[in-house]
């Protein structure tokens, strides 16, 4: 039998899906930020949530 192939298991898998409705201007600002910082929208949102939680 050959060893298992494929993608290795993630350390912290992202199993939860979140849908958010935002206006056009906010989306434009998010895309500009992501492009400038080399991030995906999802990663930028995760970082934003962490910033909010750190303020507590």
N, CA, C and O atoms as CSV, one atom per row, in Angstrom:
chain,resi,resn,atom,element,x,y,z
A,1,UNK,N,N,0.838,-1.178,0.000
A,1,UNK,CA,C,0.000,0.000,0.000
A,1,UNK,C,C,0.886,1.246,0.000
A,1,UNK,O,O,1.861,1.320,0.748
A,2,UNK,N,N,0.546,2.212,-0.832
A,2,UNK,CA,C,1.348,3.429,-0.927
A,2,UNK,C,C,0.974,4.400,0.182
A,2,UNK,O,O,-0.141,4.354,0.701
A,3,UNK,N,N,1.909,5.285,0.548
A,3,UNK,CA,C,1.585,6.273,1.592
A,3,UNK,C,C,0.497,7.224,1.098
A,3,UNK,O,O,0.307,7.409,-0.104
A,4,UNK,N,N,-0.200,7.809,2.040
A,4,UNK,CA,C,-1.259,8.750,1.672
A,4,UNK,C,C,-0.674,9.958,0.968
A,4,UNK,O,O,0.380,10.467,1.349
A,5,UNK,N,N,-1.357,10.402,-0.041
A,5,UNK,CA,C,-0.920,11.591,-0.762
A,5,UNK,C,C,-1.972,12.679,-0.596
A,5,UNK,O,O,-3.086,12.423,-0.138
A,6,UNK,N,N,-1.606,13.868,-0.967
A,6,UNK,CA,C,-2.551,14.973,-0.879
A,6,UNK,C,C,-2.050,16.042,0.060
A,6,UNK,O,O,-0.911,16.017,0.527
A,7,UNK,N,N,-2.911,16.955,0.314
A,7,UNK,CA,C,-2.580,18.103,1.144
A,7,UNK,C,C,-2.490,17.693,2.615
A,7,UNK,O,O,-3.352,16.966,3.109
A,8,UNK,N,N,-1.444,18.159,3.320
A,8,UNK,CA,C,-1.332,17.821,4.753
A,8,UNK,C,C,-2.422,18.520,5.568
A,8,UNK,O,O,-2.950,19.553,5.157
A,9,UNK,N,N,-2.744,17.958,6.704
A,9,UNK,CA,C,-3.756,18.538,7.588
A,9,UNK,C,C,-3.287,19.903,8.080
A,9,UNK,O,O,-2.115,20.086,8.409
A,10,UNK,N,N,-4.205,20.852,8.125
A,10,UNK,CA,C,-3.905,22.198,8.611
A,10,UNK,C,C,-3.811,22.193,10.130
A,10,UNK,O,O,-4.520,21.446,10.803
A,11,UNK,N,N,-2.935,23.029,10.660
A,11,UNK,CA,C,-2.784,23.148,12.111
A,11,UNK,C,C,-4.039,23.756,12.725
A,11,UNK,O,O,-4.531,23.279,13.748
A,12,UNK,N,N,-4.552,24.803,12.101
A,12,UNK,CA,C,-5.758,25.481,12.591
A,12,UNK,C,C,-6.749,25.593,11.425
A,12,UNK,O,O,-6.848,26.652,10.806
A,13,UNK,N,N,-7.483,24.516,11.119
A,13,UNK,CA,C,-8.371,24.553,9.951
A,13,UNK,C,C,-9.486,25.583,10.112
A,13,UNK,O,O,-10.007,25.792,11.207
A,14,UNK,N,N,-9.834,26.212,9.015
A,14,UNK,CA,C,-10.887,27.224,9.019
A,14,UNK,C,C,-12.173,26.555,8.539
A,14,UNK,O,O,-12.444,26.508,7.340
A,15,UNK,N,N,-12.952,26.045,9.469
A,15,UNK,CA,C,-14.146,25.266,9.162
A,15,UNK,C,C,-15.409,26.115,9.099
A,15,UNK,O,O,-16.423,25.660,8.571
A,16,UNK,N,N,-15.374,27.317,9.616
A,16,UNK,CA,C,-16.572,28.141,9.723
A,16,UNK,C,C,-16.627,29.171,8.605
A,16,UNK,O,O,-15.630,29.814,8.276
A,17,UNK,N,N,-17.804,29.309,8.035
A,17,UNK,CA,C,-18.015,30.248,6.950
A,17,UNK,C,C,-18.815,31.434,7.493
A,17,UNK,O,O,-19.763,31.246,8.255
A,18,UNK,N,N,-18.438,32.647,7.106
A,18,UNK,CA,C,-19.103,33.853,7.579
A,18,UNK,C,C,-19.447,34.715,6.378
A,18,UNK,O,O,-18.584,35.009,5.550
A,19,UNK,N,N,-20.703,35.118,6.283
A,19,UNK,CA,C,-21.128,35.991,5.192
A,19,UNK,C,C,-21.483,37.347,5.776
A,19,UNK,O,O,-22.215,37.441,6.762
A,20,UNK,N,N,-20.956,38.397,5.158
A,20,UNK,CA,C,-21.195,39.759,5.631
A,20,UNK,C,C,-21.590,40.616,4.428
A,20,UNK,O,O,-20.990,40.530,3.356
A,21,UNK,N,N,-22.599,41.430,4.633
A,21,UNK,CA,C,-23.019,42.356,3.581
A,21,UNK,C,C,-22.406,43.726,3.871
A,21,UNK,O,O,-22.545,44.257,4.972
A,22,UNK,N,N,-21.727,44.291,2.872
A,22,UNK,CA,C,-21.113,45.609,3.024
A,22,UNK,C,C,-21.440,46.457,1.792
A,22,UNK,O,O,-21.756,45.929,0.726
A,23,UNK,N,N,-21.357,47.764,1.956
A,23,UNK,CA,C,-21.646,48.664,0.842
A,23,UNK,C,C,-20.464,48.717,-0.119
A,23,UNK,O,O,-19.374,48.235,0.192
A,24,UNK,N,N,-20.692,49.305,-1.284
A,24,UNK,CA,C,-19.680,49.352,-2.338
A,24,UNK,C,C,-18.413,50.083,-1.908
A,24,UNK,O,O,-17.307,49.643,-2.222
A,25,UNK,N,N,-18.565,51.190,-1.197
A,25,UNK,CA,C,-17.400,51.982,-0.780
A,25,UNK,C,C,-16.523,51.204,0.204
A,25,UNK,O,O,-15.297,51.237,0.102
A,26,UNK,N,N,-17.146,50.508,1.149
A,26,UNK,CA,C,-16.374,49.715,2.110
A,26,UNK,C,C,-15.640,48.592,1.400
A,26,UNK,O,O,-14.487,48.307,1.724
A,27,UNK,N,N,-16.287,47.949,0.439
A,27,UNK,CA,C,-15.637,46.880,-0.325
A,27,UNK,C,C,-14.453,47.419,-1.117
A,27,UNK,O,O,-13.407,46.775,-1.203
A,28,UNK,N,N,-14.624,48.599,-1.691
A,28,UNK,CA,C,-13.535,49.224,-2.448
A,28,UNK,C,C,-12.347,49.507,-1.530
A,28,UNK,O,O,-11.200,49.239,-1.890
A,29,UNK,N,N,-12.626,50.048,-0.348
A,29,UNK,CA,C,-11.554,50.331,0.606
A,29,UNK,C,C,-10.866,49.050,1.065
A,29,UNK,O,O,-9.644,49.015,1.211
A,30,UNK,N,N,-11.647,48.002,1.292
A,30,UNK,CA,C,-11.078,46.718,1.687
A,30,UNK,C,C,-10.174,46.167,0.599
A,30,UNK,O,O,-9.079,45.683,0.887
A,31,UNK,N,N,-10.622,46.236,-0.653
A,31,UNK,CA,C,-9.813,45.732,-1.760
A,31,UNK,C,C,-8.519,46.523,-1.934
A,31,UNK,O,O,-7.472,45.942,-2.224
A,32,UNK,N,N,-8.582,47.837,-1.760
A,32,UNK,CA,C,-7.376,48.671,-1.854
A,32,UNK,C,C,-6.400,48.281,-0.743
A,32,UNK,O,O,-5.202,48.136,-0.987
A,33,UNK,N,N,-6.912,48.115,0.469
A,33,UNK,CA,C,-6.074,47.713,1.603
A,33,UNK,C,C,-5.427,46.349,1.349
A,33,UNK,O,O,-4.232,46.164,1.579
A,34,UNK,N,N,-6.228,45.408,0.877
A,34,UNK,CA,C,-5.716,44.057,0.627
A,34,UNK,C,C,-4.643,44.063,-0.455
A,34,UNK,O,O,-3.620,43.392,-0.321
A,35,UNK,N,N,-4.871,44.812,-1.515
A,35,UNK,CA,C,-3.891,44.897,-2.598
A,35,UNK,C,C,-2.586,45.507,-2.096
A,35,UNK,O,O,-1.505,45.018,-2.426
A,36,UNK,N,N,-2.680,46.556,-1.313
A,36,UNK,CA,C,-1.485,47.243,-0.810
A,36,UNK,C,C,-0.691,46.388,0.171
A,36,UNK,O,O,0.528,46.525,0.275
A,37,UNK,N,N,-1.386,45.500,0.894
A,37,UNK,CA,C,-0.733,44.710,1.933
A,37,UNK,C,C,-0.570,43.240,1.568
A,37,UNK,O,O,-0.107,42.449,2.390
A,38,UNK,N,N,-0.941,42.869,0.360
A,38,UNK,CA,C,-0.771,41.496,-0.092
A,38,UNK,C,C,-1.591,40.493,0.703
A,38,UNK,O,O,-1.113,39.404,1.021
A,39,UNK,N,N,-2.829,40.861,1.023
A,39,UNK,CA,C,-3.704,39.998,1.811
A,39,UNK,C,C,-4.939,39.621,1.007
A,39,UNK,O,O,-5.315,40.308,0.057
A,40,UNK,N,N,-5.559,38.521,1.404
A,40,UNK,CA,C,-6.872,38.201,0.873
A,40,UNK,C,C,-7.901,38.958,1.705
A,40,UNK,O,O,-7.598,39.454,2.790
A,41,UNK,N,N,-9.101,39.039,1.188
A,41,UNK,CA,C,-10.171,39.688,1.957
A,41,UNK,C,C,-10.381,38.960,3.277
A,41,UNK,O,O,-10.539,39.587,4.324
A,42,UNK,N,N,-10.379,37.633,3.220
A,42,UNK,CA,C,-10.626,36.839,4.432
A,42,UNK,C,C,-9.557,37.088,5.485
A,42,UNK,O,O,-9.877,37.225,6.666
A,43,UNK,N,N,-8.300,37.149,5.080
A,43,UNK,CA,C,-7.228,37.372,6.044
A,43,UNK,C,C,-7.327,38.770,6.637
A,43,UNK,O,O,-7.088,38.947,7.831
A,44,UNK,N,N,-7.674,39.765,5.829
A,44,UNK,CA,C,-7.836,41.132,6.336
A,44,UNK,C,C,-8.968,41.191,7.363
A,44,UNK,O,O,-8.841,41.861,8.388
A,45,UNK,N,N,-10.066,40.497,7.092
A,45,UNK,CA,C,-11.189,40.485,8.031
A,45,UNK,C,C,-10.778,39.789,9.327
A,45,UNK,O,O,-11.114,40.262,10.412
A,46,UNK,N,N,-10.050,38.666,9.226
A,46,UNK,CA,C,-9.578,37.972,10.434
A,46,UNK,C,C,-8.678,38.885,11.256
A,46,UNK,O,O,-8.792,38.919,12.481
A,47,UNK,N,N,-7.786,39.623,10.604
A,47,UNK,CA,C,-6.905,40.543,11.324
A,47,UNK,C,C,-7.714,41.654,11.989
A,47,UNK,O,O,-7.413,42.058,13.112
A,48,UNK,N,N,-8.741,42.148,11.296
A,48,UNK,CA,C,-9.598,43.186,11.868
A,48,UNK,C,C,-10.329,42.699,13.116
A,48,UNK,O,O,-10.442,43.427,14.102
A,49,UNK,N,N,-10.821,41.470,13.066
A,49,UNK,CA,C,-11.498,40.895,14.230
A,49,UNK,C,C,-10.520,40.783,15.393
A,49,UNK,O,O,-10.861,41.104,16.531
A,50,UNK,N,N,-9.306,40.328,15.106
A,50,UNK,CA,C,-8.298,40.216,16.179
A,50,UNK,C,C,-7.973,41.576,16.779
A,50,UNK,O,O,-7.785,41.683,17.991
A,51,UNK,N,N,-7.903,42.620,15.954
A,51,UNK,CA,C,-7.656,43.969,16.480
A,51,UNK,C,C,-8.775,44.411,17.409
A,51,UNK,O,O,-8.515,44.994,18.462
A,52,UNK,N,N,-10.013,44.139,17.030
A,52,UNK,CA,C,-11.148,44.498,17.887
A,52,UNK,C,C,-11.095,43.761,19.214
A,52,UNK,O,O,-11.382,44.346,20.259
A,53,UNK,N,N,-10.736,42.503,19.186
A,53,UNK,CA,C,-10.678,41.702,20.400
A,53,UNK,C,C,-9.521,42.105,21.310
A,53,UNK,O,O,-9.623,41.984,22.530
A,54,UNK,N,N,-8.424,42.583,20.728
A,54,UNK,CA,C,-7.273,43.023,21.520
A,54,UNK,C,C,-7.581,44.306,22.296
A,54,UNK,O,O,-6.986,44.547,23.346
A,55,UNK,N,N,-8.499,45.129,21.796
A,55,UNK,CA,C,-8.835,46.397,22.440
A,55,UNK,C,C,-9.555,46.194,23.766
A,55,UNK,O,O,-9.552,47.090,24.611
A,56,UNK,N,N,-10.161,45.051,23.960
A,56,UNK,CA,C,-10.920,44.798,25.188
A,56,UNK,C,C,-10.055,44.824,26.414
A,56,UNK,O,O,-10.552,44.628,27.524
